[in-house]
Amino acid sequence: MASPPFPPLPTLPSPAGTSGFRVSKEQLTTIVPVAVAAVVGTYLVSRYFSRSSSCSKGKVNLTLNKDSPKVVHSFDMEDIGSKAVYCRCWRSKKFPYCDGSHTKHNEETGDNVGPLIIKKKDA
């Protein structure tokens, strides 16, 4: 029988109650701040990307009068006639009037928005 190419390694005794994994105080002063920075950095990066990707989902007005700081419409009651139906989902192609676009919006988002209906009271 041939002899092994290398001599066998001696087994080292391990102190009772230890697993063999030891970290010194100097190593902890490096590991802990790095771990905290990694966790905080991961959290901040995930918040940044989740905010930038869902930012448009949080807005209701995606297309109308975006150059204006605030979109406001005003109507006189005399000009309405007997009934007027106004959009509240901001998806209507006839905005500010409702064209039923809220139905598709509700299906896509799980929302429950509907139009604003103004009608004259029967006398």
TIBA-388186 format. One record per residue (C-alpha): residue number from 1; x, y, z. Coordinates in nm, 2 decimals. Each point is the difference from the previous one (the first is absolute). Layout:
// TIBA-388186
<rec><pos>NUM</pos><east>X</east><north>Y</north><up>Z</up></rec>
...
END
This chain:
// TIBA-388186
<rec><pos>1</pos><east>0.00</east><north>0.00</north><up>0.00</up></rec>
<rec><pos>2</pos><east>0.13</east><north>0.35</north><up>-0.10</up></rec>
<rec><pos>3</pos><east>0.05</east><north>0.27</north><up>0.26</up></rec>
<rec><pos>4</pos><east>-0.23</east><north>0.31</north><up>-0.02</up></rec>
<rec><pos>5</pos><east>0.16</east><north>0.30</north><up>-0.18</up></rec>
<rec><pos>6</pos><east>-0.04</east><north>0.22</north><up>0.30</up></rec>
<rec><pos>7</pos><east>0.04</east><north>-0.07</north><up>0.37</up></rec>
<rec><pos>8</pos><east>-0.34</east><north>0.00</north><up>0.19</up></rec>
<rec><pos>9</pos><east>-0.08</east><north>0.33</north><up>0.17</up></rec>
<rec><pos>10</pos><east>0.00</east><north>-0.02</north><up>0.38</up></rec>
<rec><pos>11</pos><east>-0.34</east><north>0.06</north><up>0.17</up></rec>
<rec><pos>12</pos><east>-0.01</east><north>0.30</north><up>0.22</up></rec>
<rec><pos>13</pos><east>-0.19</east><north>-0.01</north><up>0.32</up></rec>
<rec><pos>14</pos><east>-0.29</east><north>0.24</north><up>0.03</up></rec>
<rec><pos>15</pos><east>-0.09</east><north>0.16</north><up>0.33</up></rec>
<rec><pos>16</pos><east>-0.32</east><north>-0.14</north><up>0.15</up></rec>
<rec><pos>17</pos><east>-0.31</east><north>0.20</north><up>-0.08</up></rec>
<rec><pos>18</pos><east>0.13</east><north>0.19</north><up>-0.30</up></rec>
<rec><pos>19</pos><east>-0.09</east><north>-0.05</north><up>-0.36</up></rec>
<rec><pos>20</pos><east>0.33</east><north>0.10</north><up>-0.14</up></rec>
<rec><pos>21</pos><east>-0.13</east><north>0.33</north><up>-0.14</up></rec>
<rec><pos>22</pos><east>0.14</east><north>0.29</north><up>0.19</up></rec>
<rec><pos>23</pos><east>-0.02</east><north>0.37</north><up>-0.07</up></rec>
<rec><pos>24</pos><east>0.22</east><north>0.25</north><up>0.18</up></rec>
<rec><pos>25</pos><east>-0.10</east><north>0.33</north><up>0.13</up></rec>
<rec><pos>26</pos><east>0.19</east><north>0.18</north><up>-0.27</up></rec>
<rec><pos>27</pos><east>-0.18</east><north>-0.20</north><up>-0.27</up></rec>
<rec><pos>28</pos><east>-0.34</east><north>0.08</north><up>0.16</up></rec>
<rec><pos>29</pos><east>0.08</east><north>0.38</north><up>-0.02</up></rec>
<rec><pos>30</pos><east>0.03</east><north>-0.05</north><up>-0.37</up></rec>
<rec><pos>31</pos><east>-0.27</east><north>-0.25</north><up>-0.07</up></rec>
<rec><pos>32</pos><east>-0.28</east><north>0.17</north><up>0.20</up></rec>
<rec><pos>33</pos><east>0.02</east><north>0.34</north><up>-0.18</up></rec>
<rec><pos>34</pos><east>0.04</east><north>-0.16</north><up>-0.34</up></rec>
<rec><pos>35</pos><east>-0.31</east><north>-0.22</north><up>0.07</up></rec>
<rec><pos>36</pos><east>-0.20</east><north>0.29</north><up>0.12</up></rec>
<rec><pos>37</pos><east>0.10</east><north>0.21</north><up>-0.30</up></rec>
<rec><pos>38</pos><east>-0.09</east><north>-0.29</north><up>-0.24</up></rec>
<rec><pos>39</pos><east>-0.35</east><north>-0.03</north><up>0.16</up></rec>
<rec><pos>40</pos><east>-0.07</east><north>0.37</north><up>0.00</up></rec>
<rec><pos>41</pos><east>0.14</east><north>0.03</north><up>-0.36</up></rec>
<rec><pos>42</pos><east>-0.22</east><north>-0.28</north><up>-0.12</up></rec>
<rec><pos>43</pos><east>-0.30</east><north>0.15</north><up>0.16</up></rec>
<rec><pos>44</pos><east>0.06</east><north>0.34</north><up>-0.15</up></rec>
<rec><pos>45</pos><east>0.07</east><north>-0.13</north><up>-0.34</up></rec>
<rec><pos>46</pos><east>-0.32</east><north>-0.22</north><up>0.01</up></rec>
<rec><pos>47</pos><east>-0.21</east><north>0.30</north><up>0.11</up></rec>
<rec><pos>48</pos><east>0.15</east><north>0.22</north><up>-0.28</up></rec>
<rec><pos>49</pos><east>-0.08</east><north>-0.26</north><up>-0.27</up></rec>
<rec><pos>50</pos><east>-0.35</east><north>-0.08</north><up>0.14</up></rec>
<rec><pos>51</pos><east>-0.08</east><north>0.37</north><up>0.01</up></rec>
<rec><pos>52</pos><east>0.12</east><north>0.08</north><up>-0.35</up></rec>
<rec><pos>53</pos><east>-0.17</east><north>-0.30</north><up>-0.16</up></rec>
<rec><pos>54</pos><east>-0.33</east><north>0.06</north><up>0.18</up></rec>
<rec><pos>55</pos><east>0.00</east><north>0.37</north><up>0.00</up></rec>
<rec><pos>56</pos><east>-0.23</east><north>0.03</north><up>-0.31</up></rec>
<rec><pos>57</pos><east>-0.23</east><north>-0.26</north><up>0.15</up></rec>
<rec><pos>58</pos><east>-0.07</east><north>0.22</north><up>0.30</up></rec>
<rec><pos>59</pos><east>-0.09</east><north>0.30</north><up>-0.21</up></rec>
<rec><pos>60</pos><east>-0.36</east><north>0.03</north><up>-0.13</up></rec>
<rec><pos>61</pos><east>0.06</east><north>0.26</north><up>-0.27</up></rec>
<rec><pos>62</pos><east>0.25</east><north>-0.16</north><up>-0.24</up></rec>
<rec><pos>63</pos><east>-0.06</east><north>0.21</north><up>-0.32</up></rec>
<rec><pos>64</pos><east>-0.23</east><north>0.30</north><up>0.04</up></rec>
<rec><pos>65</pos><east>0.14</east><north>0.36</north><up>0.03</up></rec>
<rec><pos>66</pos><east>0.33</east><north>-0.12</north><up>0.14</up></rec>
<rec><pos>67</pos><east>0.15</east><north>0.35</north><up>-0.05</up></rec>
<rec><pos>68</pos><east>-0.25</east><north>0.14</north><up>0.24</up></rec>
<rec><pos>69</pos><east>0.07</east><north>-0.01</north><up>0.38</up></rec>
<rec><pos>70</pos><east>-0.36</east><north>-0.08</north><up>0.07</up></rec>
<rec><pos>71</pos><east>-0.28</east><north>-0.12</north><up>-0.23</up></rec>
<rec><pos>72</pos><east>-0.33</east><north>0.18</north><up>0.08</up></rec>
<rec><pos>73</pos><east>-0.33</east><north>0.01</north><up>-0.18</up></rec>
<rec><pos>74</pos><east>-0.30</east><north>0.22</north><up>0.08</up></rec>
<rec><pos>75</pos><east>-0.35</east><north>-0.02</north><up>-0.14</up></rec>
<rec><pos>76</pos><east>-0.31</east><north>0.21</north><up>0.05</up></rec>
<rec><pos>77</pos><east>-0.31</east><north>-0.19</north><up>0.10</up></rec>
<rec><pos>78</pos><east>-0.20</east><north>0.18</north><up>-0.27</up></rec>
<rec><pos>79</pos><east>0.24</east><north>-0.15</north><up>-0.27</up></rec>
<rec><pos>80</pos><east>-0.04</east><north>-0.36</north><up>0.12</up></rec>
<rec><pos>81</pos><east>-0.35</east><north>-0.07</north><up>-0.13</up></rec>
<rec><pos>82</pos><east>-0.19</east><north>-0.28</north><up>0.18</up></rec>
<rec><pos>83</pos><east>0.30</east><north>-0.23</north><up>0.07</up></rec>
<rec><pos>84</pos><east>0.38</east><north>0.00</north><up>-0.03</up></rec>
<rec><pos>85</pos><east>0.24</east><north>-0.30</north><up>0.06</up></rec>
<rec><pos>86</pos><east>0.36</east><north>0.09</north><up>0.09</up></rec>
<rec><pos>87</pos><east>0.31</east><north>-0.21</north><up>0.01</up></rec>
<rec><pos>88</pos><east>0.17</east><north>-0.08</north><up>0.33</up></rec>
<rec><pos>89</pos><east>0.25</east><north>-0.26</north><up>-0.12</up></rec>
<rec><pos>90</pos><east>0.19</east><north>0.24</north><up>-0.23</up></rec>
<rec><pos>91</pos><east>0.00</east><north>-0.26</north><up>-0.29</up></rec>
<rec><pos>92</pos><east>-0.28</east><north>0.14</north><up>-0.20</up></rec>
<rec><pos>93</pos><east>0.08</east><north>0.11</north><up>-0.36</up></rec>
<rec><pos>94</pos><east>-0.28</east><north>0.26</north><up>0.04</up></rec>
<rec><pos>95</pos><east>0.13</east><north>0.14</north><up>0.33</up></rec>
<rec><pos>96</pos><east>-0.14</east><north>0.16</north><up>0.21</up></rec>
<rec><pos>97</pos><east>-0.31</east><north>-0.19</north><up>-0.12</up></rec>
<rec><pos>98</pos><east>-0.02</east><north>-0.38</north><up>0.07</up></rec>
<rec><pos>99</pos><east>0.02</east><north>-0.24</north><up>-0.29</up></rec>
<rec><pos>100</pos><east>0.00</east><north>-0.32</north><up>0.21</up></rec>
<rec><pos>101</pos><east>0.38</east><north>-0.04</north><up>0.01</up></rec>
<rec><pos>102</pos><east>-0.03</east><north>-0.06</north><up>0.38</up></rec>
<rec><pos>103</pos><east>-0.13</east><north>-0.36</north><up>-0.08</up></rec>
<rec><pos>104</pos><east>0.34</east><north>-0.10</north><up>-0.16</up></rec>
<rec><pos>105</pos><east>0.19</east><north>0.19</north><up>0.27</up></rec>
<rec><pos>106</pos><east>-0.19</east><north>-0.18</north><up>0.28</up></rec>
<rec><pos>107</pos><east>0.07</east><north>-0.34</north><up>-0.17</up></rec>
<rec><pos>108</pos><east>0.37</east><north>0.07</north><up>-0.03</up></rec>
<rec><pos>109</pos><east>0.06</east><north>0.15</north><up>0.34</up></rec>
<rec><pos>110</pos><east>-0.27</east><north>-0.15</north><up>0.22</up></rec>
<rec><pos>111</pos><east>-0.12</east><north>0.35</north><up>0.07</up></rec>
<rec><pos>112</pos><east>-0.37</east><north>0.09</north><up>0.03</up></rec>
<rec><pos>113</pos><east>-0.02</east><north>0.35</north><up>-0.14</up></rec>
<rec><pos>114</pos><east>-0.30</east><north>0.12</north><up>-0.19</up></rec>
<rec><pos>115</pos><east>-0.13</east><north>0.32</north><up>-0.15</up></rec>
<rec><pos>116</pos><east>-0.14</east><north>0.31</north><up>0.17</up></rec>
<rec><pos>117</pos><east>-0.36</east><north>0.04</north><up>-0.12</up></rec>
<rec><pos>118</pos><east>-0.17</east><north>0.34</north><up>0.04</up></rec>
<rec><pos>119</pos><east>-0.36</east><north>0.03</north><up>-0.08</up></rec>
<rec><pos>120</pos><east>-0.28</east><north>0.25</north><up>0.06</up></rec>
<rec><pos>121</pos><east>-0.26</east><north>-0.09</north><up>0.26</up></rec>
<rec><pos>122</pos><east>-0.34</east><north>-0.07</north><up>-0.14</up></rec>
<rec><pos>123</pos><east>-0.23</east><north>0.28</north><up>0.12</up></rec>
END
